[in-house]
């Protein structure tokens, strides 16, 4: 029997677990900091801080 594993994307979290580390962010996401791996910390609009 052969078992194979498929790895889909990164599970590295950032910004208090509200963001995901990626090479590129989606258009709706904002970049606030860099991850320890050097990738961008992408934060979705619902998790972004309110700017007043």
PDB file of N, CA, C and O in Angstrom:
ATOM      1  N   UNK A   1       0.841  -1.173   0.000  1.00  0.00           N
ATOM      2  CA  UNK A   1       0.000   0.000   0.000  1.00  0.00           C
ATOM      3  C   UNK A   1       0.895   1.248   0.000  1.00  0.00           C
ATOM      4  O   UNK A   1       1.862   1.323   0.758  1.00  0.00           O
ATOM      5  N   UNK A   2       0.570   2.206  -0.839  1.00  0.00           N
ATOM      6  CA  UNK A   2       1.333   3.446  -0.931  1.00  0.00           C
ATOM      7  C   UNK A   2       0.483   4.599  -0.416  1.00  0.00           C
ATOM      8  O   UNK A   2      -0.681   4.749  -0.788  1.00  0.00           O
ATOM      9  N   UNK A   3       1.085   5.404   0.441  1.00  0.00           N
ATOM     10  CA  UNK A   3       0.394   6.574   0.980  1.00  0.00           C
ATOM     11  C   UNK A   3       1.128   7.813   0.497  1.00  0.00           C
ATOM     12  O   UNK A   3       2.345   7.922   0.648  1.00  0.00           O
ATOM     13  N   UNK A   4       0.388   8.739  -0.082  1.00  0.00           N
ATOM     14  CA  UNK A   4       1.006   9.987  -0.533  1.00  0.00           C
ATOM     15  C   UNK A   4       0.365  11.153   0.198  1.00  0.00           C
ATOM     16  O   UNK A   4      -0.812  11.113   0.559  1.00  0.00           O
ATOM     17  N   UNK A   5       1.158  12.185   0.408  1.00  0.00           N
ATOM     18  CA  UNK A   5       0.680  13.369   1.110  1.00  0.00           C
ATOM     19  C   UNK A   5       0.785  14.559   0.186  1.00  0.00           C
ATOM     20  O   UNK A   5       1.806  14.752  -0.473  1.00  0.00           O
ATOM     21  N   UNK A   6      -0.262  15.357   0.133  1.00  0.00           N
ATOM     22  CA  UNK A   6      -0.281  16.557  -0.678  1.00  0.00           C
ATOM     23  C   UNK A   6      -0.233  17.748   0.252  1.00  0.00           C
ATOM     24  O   UNK A   6      -1.071  17.874   1.145  1.00  0.00           O
ATOM     25  N   UNK A   7       0.729  18.616   0.056  1.00  0.00           N
ATOM     26  CA  UNK A   7       0.907  19.785   0.907  1.00  0.00           C
ATOM     27  C   UNK A   7       0.345  20.998   0.163  1.00  0.00           C
ATOM     28  O   UNK A   7       0.886  21.384  -0.874  1.00  0.00           O
ATOM     29  N   UNK A   8      -0.708  21.593   0.663  1.00  0.00           N
ATOM     30  CA  UNK A   8      -1.326  22.741   0.011  1.00  0.00           C
ATOM     31  C   UNK A   8      -1.006  24.019   0.773  1.00  0.00           C
ATOM     32  O   UNK A   8      -1.601  24.276   1.820  1.00  0.00           O
ATOM     33  N   UNK A   9      -0.093  24.807   0.274  1.00  0.00           N
ATOM     34  CA  UNK A   9       0.203  26.103   0.841  1.00  0.00           C
ATOM     35  C   UNK A   9       0.860  26.060   2.204  1.00  0.00           C
ATOM     36  O   UNK A   9       1.187  25.002   2.743  1.00  0.00           O
ATOM     37  N   UNK A  10       1.037  27.244   2.731  1.00  0.00           N
ATOM     38  CA  UNK A  10       1.722  27.397   4.008  1.00  0.00           C
ATOM     39  C   UNK A  10       0.716  27.478   5.145  1.00  0.00           C
ATOM     40  O   UNK A  10      -0.376  28.024   4.985  1.00  0.00           O
ATOM     41  N   UNK A  11       1.091  26.934   6.286  1.00  0.00           N
ATOM     42  CA  UNK A  11       0.234  27.044   7.467  1.00  0.00           C
ATOM     43  C   UNK A  11       0.845  27.998   8.482  1.00  0.00           C
ATOM     44  O   UNK A  11       0.364  28.098   9.611  1.00  0.00           O
ATOM     45  N   UNK A  12       1.906  28.703   8.085  1.00  0.00           N
ATOM     46  CA  UNK A  12       2.555  29.650   8.988  1.00  0.00           C
ATOM     47  C   UNK A  12       1.628  30.830   9.249  1.00  0.00           C
ATOM     48  O   UNK A  12       1.171  31.488   8.314  1.00  0.00           O
ATOM     49  N   UNK A  13       1.352  31.093  10.519  1.00  0.00           N
ATOM     50  CA  UNK A  13       0.452  32.180  10.896  1.00  0.00           C
ATOM     51  C   UNK A  13       1.254  33.364  11.416  1.00  0.00           C
ATOM     52  O   UNK A  13       2.393  33.201  11.853  1.00  0.00           O
ATOM     53  N   UNK A  14       0.669  34.546  11.372  1.00  0.00           N
ATOM     54  CA  UNK A  14       1.348  35.761  11.833  1.00  0.00           C
ATOM     55  C   UNK A  14       0.324  36.745  12.392  1.00  0.00           C
ATOM     56  O   UNK A  14      -0.881  36.498  12.348  1.00  0.00           O
ATOM     57  N   UNK A  15       0.805  37.829  12.903  1.00  0.00           N
ATOM     58  CA  UNK A  15       0.007  38.939  13.411  1.00  0.00           C
ATOM     59  C   UNK A  15      -1.073  38.454  14.369  1.00  0.00           C
ATOM     60  O   UNK A  15      -2.267  38.669  14.160  1.00  0.00           O
ATOM     61  N   UNK A  16      -0.606  37.785  15.440  1.00  0.00           N
ATOM     62  CA  UNK A  16      -1.515  37.277  16.477  1.00  0.00           C
ATOM     63  C   UNK A  16      -2.493  36.246  15.910  1.00  0.00           C
ATOM     64  O   UNK A  16      -3.655  36.201  16.314  1.00  0.00           O
ATOM     65  N   UNK A  17      -2.025  35.430  14.985  1.00  0.00           N
ATOM     66  CA  UNK A  17      -2.811  34.375  14.317  1.00  0.00           C
ATOM     67  C   UNK A  17      -3.961  34.916  13.474  1.00  0.00           C
ATOM     68  O   UNK A  17      -4.892  34.176  13.155  1.00  0.00           O
ATOM     69  N   UNK A  18      -3.910  36.194  13.111  1.00  0.00           N
ATOM     70  CA  UNK A  18      -4.951  36.777  12.256  1.00  0.00           C
ATOM     71  C   UNK A  18      -4.538  36.816  10.799  1.00  0.00           C
ATOM     72  O   UNK A  18      -5.371  37.046   9.923  1.00  0.00           O
ATOM     73  N   UNK A  19      -3.252  36.591  10.528  1.00  0.00           N
ATOM     74  CA  UNK A  19      -2.752  36.630   9.160  1.00  0.00           C
ATOM     75  C   UNK A  19      -2.104  35.315   8.765  1.00  0.00           C
ATOM     76  O   UNK A  19      -1.851  34.447   9.600  1.00  0.00           O
ATOM     77  N   UNK A  20      -1.845  35.192   7.478  1.00  0.00           N
ATOM     78  CA  UNK A  20      -1.202  34.001   6.931  1.00  0.00           C
ATOM     79  C   UNK A  20       0.022  34.453   6.140  1.00  0.00           C
ATOM     80  O   UNK A  20      -0.045  35.420   5.381  1.00  0.00           O
ATOM     81  N   UNK A  21       1.138  33.749   6.320  1.00  0.00           N
ATOM     82  CA  UNK A  21       2.369  34.076   5.607  1.00  0.00           C
ATOM     83  C   UNK A  21       2.303  33.519   4.191  1.00  0.00           C
ATOM     84  O   UNK A  21       2.087  32.324   3.992  1.00  0.00           O
ATOM     85  N   UNK A  22       2.491  34.396   3.215  1.00  0.00           N
ATOM     86  CA  UNK A  22       2.445  34.005   1.806  1.00  0.00           C
ATOM     87  C   UNK A  22       3.504  34.758   1.018  1.00  0.00           C
ATOM     88  O   UNK A  22       4.040  35.767   1.477  1.00  0.00           O
ATOM     89  N   UNK A  23       3.797  34.253  -0.175  1.00  0.00           N
ATOM     90  CA  UNK A  23       4.702  34.947  -1.092  1.00  0.00           C
ATOM     91  C   UNK A  23       4.035  36.213  -1.632  1.00  0.00           C
ATOM     92  O   UNK A  23       4.691  37.243  -1.792  1.00  0.00           O
ATOM     93  N   UNK A  24       2.716  36.136  -1.915  1.00  0.00           N
ATOM     94  CA  UNK A  24       1.942  37.273  -2.402  1.00  0.00           C
ATOM     95  C   UNK A  24       0.595  37.281  -1.700  1.00  0.00           C
ATOM     96  O   UNK A  24       0.025  36.226  -1.421  1.00  0.00           O
ATOM     97  N   UNK A  25       0.089  38.474  -1.416  1.00  0.00           N
ATOM     98  CA  UNK A  25      -1.227  38.600  -0.780  1.00  0.00           C
ATOM     99  C   UNK A  25      -2.297  38.785  -1.851  1.00  0.00           C
ATOM    100  O   UNK A  25      -2.011  39.223  -2.965  1.00  0.00           O
ATOM    101  N   UNK A  26      -3.529  38.445  -1.496  1.00  0.00           N
ATOM    102  CA  UNK A  26      -4.659  38.716  -2.386  1.00  0.00           C
ATOM    103  C   UNK A  26      -4.919  40.217  -2.400  1.00  0.00           C
ATOM    104  O   UNK A  26      -4.451  40.937  -1.518  1.00  0.00           O
ATOM    105  N   UNK A  27      -5.658  40.686  -3.390  1.00  0.00           N
ATOM    106  CA  UNK A  27      -5.917  42.128  -3.532  1.00  0.00           C
ATOM    107  C   UNK A  27      -6.599  42.730  -2.307  1.00  0.00           C
ATOM    108  O   UNK A  27      -6.288  43.855  -1.917  1.00  0.00           O
ATOM    109  N   UNK A  28      -7.515  41.999  -1.704  1.00  0.00           N
ATOM    110  CA  UNK A  28      -8.273  42.545  -0.572  1.00  0.00           C
ATOM    111  C   UNK A  28      -7.474  42.529   0.731  1.00  0.00           C
ATOM    112  O   UNK A  28      -7.865  43.174   1.703  1.00  0.00           O
ATOM    113  N   UNK A  29      -6.357  41.798   0.756  1.00  0.00           N
ATOM    114  CA  UNK A  29      -5.580  41.673   1.973  1.00  0.00           C
ATOM    115  C   UNK A  29      -4.545  42.794   2.091  1.00  0.00           C
ATOM    116  O   UNK A  29      -4.097  43.357   1.092  1.00  0.00           O
ATOM    117  N   UNK A  30      -4.179  43.100   3.330  1.00  0.00           N
ATOM    118  CA  UNK A  30      -3.169  44.123   3.595  1.00  0.00           C
ATOM    119  C   UNK A  30      -1.916  43.465   4.143  1.00  0.00           C
ATOM    120  O   UNK A  30      -1.968  42.388   4.737  1.00  0.00           O
ATOM    121  N   UNK A  31      -0.793  44.128   3.933  1.00  0.00           N
ATOM    122  CA  UNK A  31       0.485  43.659   4.464  1.00  0.00           C
ATOM    123  C   UNK A  31       0.854  44.572   5.626  1.00  0.00           C
ATOM    124  O   UNK A  31       0.957  45.785   5.449  1.00  0.00           O
ATOM    125  N   UNK A  32       1.053  44.005   6.805  1.00  0.00           N
ATOM    126  CA  UNK A  32       1.412  44.800   7.968  1.00  0.00           C
ATOM    127  C   UNK A  32       2.837  44.557   8.425  1.00  0.00           C
ATOM    128  O   UNK A  32       3.524  45.495   8.831  1.00  0.00           O
ATOM    129  N   UNK A  33       3.289  43.323   8.365  1.00  0.00           N
ATOM    130  CA  UNK A  33       4.630  42.968   8.805  1.00  0.00           C
ATOM    131  C   UNK A  33       5.163  41.853   7.914  1.00  0.00           C
ATOM    132  O   UNK A  33       4.440  41.327   7.068  1.00  0.00           O
ATOM    133  N   UNK A  34       6.423  41.497   8.106  1.00  0.00           N
ATOM    134  CA  UNK A  34       7.001  40.344   7.431  1.00  0.00           C
ATOM    135  C   UNK A  34       7.066  39.179   8.397  1.00  0.00           C
ATOM    136  O   UNK A  34       7.251  39.373   9.599  1.00  0.00           O
ATOM    137  N   UNK A  35       6.916  37.983   7.885  1.00  0.00           N
ATOM    138  CA  UNK A  35       7.007  36.767   8.696  1.00  0.00           C
ATOM    139  C   UNK A  35       8.483  36.424   8.924  1.00  0.00           C
ATOM    140  O   UNK A  35       9.350  36.885   8.180  1.00  0.00           O
ATOM    141  N   UNK A  36       8.767  35.621   9.946  1.00  0.00           N
ATOM    142  CA  UNK A  36      10.151  35.206  10.192  1.00  0.00           C
ATOM    143  C   UNK A  36      10.783  34.504   8.983  1.00  0.00           C
ATOM    144  O   UNK A  36      12.001  34.537   8.811  1.00  0.00           O
ATOM    145  N   UNK A  37       9.959  33.875   8.156  1.00  0.00           N
ATOM    146  CA  UNK A  37      10.459  33.175   6.970  1.00  0.00           C
ATOM    147  C   UNK A  37      10.785  34.138   5.835  1.00  0.00           C
ATOM    148  O   UNK A  37      11.343  33.723   4.819  1.00  0.00           O
ATOM    149  N   UNK A  38      10.442  35.429   5.992  1.00  0.00           N
ATOM    150  CA  UNK A  38      10.687  36.412   4.945  1.00  0.00           C
ATOM    151  C   UNK A  38       9.500  36.638   4.043  1.00  0.00           C
ATOM    152  O   UNK A  38       9.540  37.500   3.165  1.00  0.00           O
ATOM    153  N   UNK A  39       8.432  35.864   4.249  1.00  0.00           N
ATOM    154  CA  UNK A  39       7.219  36.024   3.441  1.00  0.00           C
ATOM    155  C   UNK A  39       6.400  37.194   3.986  1.00  0.00           C
ATOM    156  O   UNK A  39       6.708  37.733   5.049  1.00  0.00           O
ATOM    157  N   UNK A  40       5.358  37.582   3.254  1.00  0.00           N
ATOM    158  CA  UNK A  40       4.475  38.664   3.672  1.00  0.00           C
ATOM    159  C   UNK A  40       3.419  38.134   4.628  1.00  0.00           C
ATOM    160  O   UNK A  40       2.935  37.014   4.467  1.00  0.00           O
ATOM    161  N   UNK A  41       3.063  38.935   5.619  1.00  0.00           N
ATOM    162  CA  UNK A  41       1.966  38.584   6.521  1.00  0.00           C
ATOM    163  C   UNK A  41       0.698  39.196   5.937  1.00  0.00           C
ATOM    164  O   UNK A  41       0.505  40.409   6.014  1.00  0.00           O
ATOM    165  N   UNK A  42      -0.164  38.375   5.357  1.00  0.00           N
ATOM    166  CA  UNK A  42      -1.382  38.823   4.672  1.00  0.00           C
ATOM    167  C   UNK A  42      -2.566  38.742   5.628  1.00  0.00           C
ATOM    168  O   UNK A  42      -2.872  37.679   6.168  1.00  0.00           O
ATOM    169  N   UNK A  43      -3.235  39.891   5.830  1.00  0.00           N
ATOM    170  CA  UNK A  43      -4.348  39.967   6.771  1.00  0.00           C
ATOM    171  C   UNK A  43      -5.629  40.283   6.005  1.00  0.00           C
ATOM    172  O   UNK A  43      -5.689  41.257   5.255  1.00  0.00           O
ATOM    173  N   UNK A  44      -6.658  39.447   6.199  1.00  0.00           N
ATOM    174  CA  UNK A  44      -7.945  39.638   5.519  1.00  0.00           C
ATOM    175  C   UNK A  44      -8.656  40.885   6.062  1.00  0.00           C
ATOM    176  O   UNK A  44      -8.405  41.291   7.197  1.00  0.00           O
ATOM    177  N   UNK A  45      -9.544  41.497   5.256  1.00  0.00           N
ATOM    178  CA  UNK A  45     -10.223  42.723   5.675  1.00  0.00           C
ATOM    179  C   UNK A  45     -10.961  42.606   7.005  1.00  0.00           C
ATOM    180  O   UNK A  45     -10.963  43.558   7.785  1.00  0.00           O
ATOM    181  N   UNK A  46     -11.581  41.474   7.282  1.00  0.00           N
ATOM    182  CA  UNK A  46     -12.346  41.328   8.534  1.00  0.00           C
ATOM    183  C   UNK A  46     -11.430  41.332   9.764  1.00  0.00           C
ATOM    184  O   UNK A  46     -11.901  41.584  10.873  1.00  0.00           O
ATOM    185  N   UNK A  47     -10.136  41.059   9.588  1.00  0.00           N
ATOM    186  CA  UNK A  47      -9.191  41.033  10.695  1.00  0.00           C
ATOM    187  C   UNK A  47      -8.293  42.259  10.758  1.00  0.00           C
ATOM    188  O   UNK A  47      -7.416  42.342  11.618  1.00  0.00           O
ATOM    189  N   UNK A  48      -8.507  43.220   9.844  1.00  0.00           N
ATOM    190  CA  UNK A  48      -7.673  44.397   9.812  1.00  0.00           C
ATOM    191  C   UNK A  48      -8.122  45.393  10.875  1.00  0.00           C
ATOM    192  O   UNK A  48      -9.314  45.493  11.165  1.00  0.00           O
ATOM    193  N   UNK A  49      -7.180  46.130  11.457  1.00  0.00           N
ATOM    194  CA  UNK A  49      -7.554  47.105  12.479  1.00  0.00           C
ATOM    195  C   UNK A  49      -8.290  48.293  11.864  1.00  0.00           C
ATOM    196  O   UNK A  49      -8.069  48.640  10.703  1.00  0.00           O
ATOM    197  N   UNK A  50      -9.155  48.903  12.645  1.00  0.00           N
ATOM    198  CA  UNK A  50      -9.867  50.102  12.184  1.00  0.00           C
ATOM    199  C   UNK A  50      -8.943  51.298  12.305  1.00  0.00           C
ATOM    200  O   UNK A  50      -8.307  51.499  13.340  1.00  0.00           O
ATOM    201  N   UNK A  51      -8.870  52.098  11.239  1.00  0.00           N
ATOM    202  CA  UNK A  51      -8.035  53.290  11.248  1.00  0.00           C
ATOM    203  C   UNK A  51      -8.945  54.493  11.458  1.00  0.00           C
ATOM    204  O   UNK A  51      -9.866  54.732  10.678  1.00  0.00           O
ATOM    205  N   UNK A  52      -8.680  55.237  12.507  1.00  0.00           N
ATOM    206  CA  UNK A  52      -9.540  56.411  12.802  1.00  0.00           C
ATOM    207  C   UNK A  52      -8.786  57.693  12.640  1.00  0.00           C
ATOM    208  O   UNK A  52      -9.347  58.769  12.845  1.00  0.00           O
TER     209      UNK A  52
END
